Amino acid sequence: VNGVVAPSSSSTDRSTNMNLISPEIISGTEVSKANTADKDADGLGGTVNMIVKEADAERKLNILAQGGYSGQINQLANFKGVFFYNDRFFRKKLGAMLSGNIESYDRSSDQMRVSYSVSGDPVPPETYVQPYITNERLLSTLERRNRYNASAIFDISPAKGHTIKMVNMYSLTDREGNSRQKSYSFDNGQLRFSQVAYQQSSWMLTNSF
């Protein structure tokens, strides 16, 4: 973002939640397919740089509310609210853009995972060994995920052709769920049940000039 590496918003990998960045504050995107001398060494596959624009000359206020239906749990379970404010002060020298959004989504899922094995000799008339199932797992997860994002961007134009920008972003993610699993082991004839309840929170605060 503006040439500064965005920190990860995940506790398990280096991914960044793009919902943190409101489309209203982006003026363009630079895509580099290969690393260059002015980029960090960890971007071997290329980089995507989002350019934060300067505040518009006119005051702007946007409020958006959305809702959605989840067929997984048969409920109206997805909600999103977005706020955006833009204005300039002190004879248009100081620009300010404030944005925030609140999201609540159902992330429930059902999964079936199967393990296979191939061993022994072919059974005529087959010329290959047929694989057989050694383990099967049925996983049912009920999860609610809430996100709270806010950003404050300021730009100062002390002289024509000169601009100083300050970008501040905050993100909080709450995950709460319950996971149940039934596992069949065909090798030894065992049937196992497990259940896990979890609650996770992660937050990110970033500032750049």
Steps between C-alpha positions, in 0.01 A plus 500: 500500500671820376822301463494371859463125562161430655523292817318169519152498656509118542638303793590200282653644179617824335169586334341843544128564524420732209175608668725717715551731202192688384466533118418869555859581603678325210600701192676221310701179512855425389577140402860374472538153351861465615708628788709814450787659692270740687270221629533274803664163437195299613295605196647250254167442328443872443319767699168682498521857630177686576532877475304702753349809345478849643175627645258646246438873497130458576346357815369147463309268734406140412315249718433146379311211660479146361343173607512145372352154541704191591370177351738304724304586815180624327509843663555867420850483640725735299515872570727788403502873576736754338568866587712746297562873550720732289574872535772767474577775750714812541452628145525150358851451645404213732303202373337231712339168412338292773356156432379205699307180454343230713446150364334193645504184289410136544796277412341162574594201286466124459796296376581139418866397496614158380840329513596233248766234480636286216674172586502133402484337158257558213189284500446344153383607251616843631858599422528753785441505874170668585521756782287447810377733773689480830342793685199727462427816699175697510552855628223747585595855600280784624688829498413869532765749387483872585733766358540862603715723277580871517737731315597866523697656214631857507687693233662843525593713199744766629589610145397425146628159389588393854284268712553326832273203575434312823313169480362340819313167499351278768344154468347261753376149416299281740435133423275278708398150406440138579647212300378137518675207334415133446788281384478147360817290491443202272841346572430428866122544514509802733238775512602827669313816590650840587364847564687830538364841596726794415515878523774706339570872477769675299562867437730713290601865523715662230625851433708634211614834355 
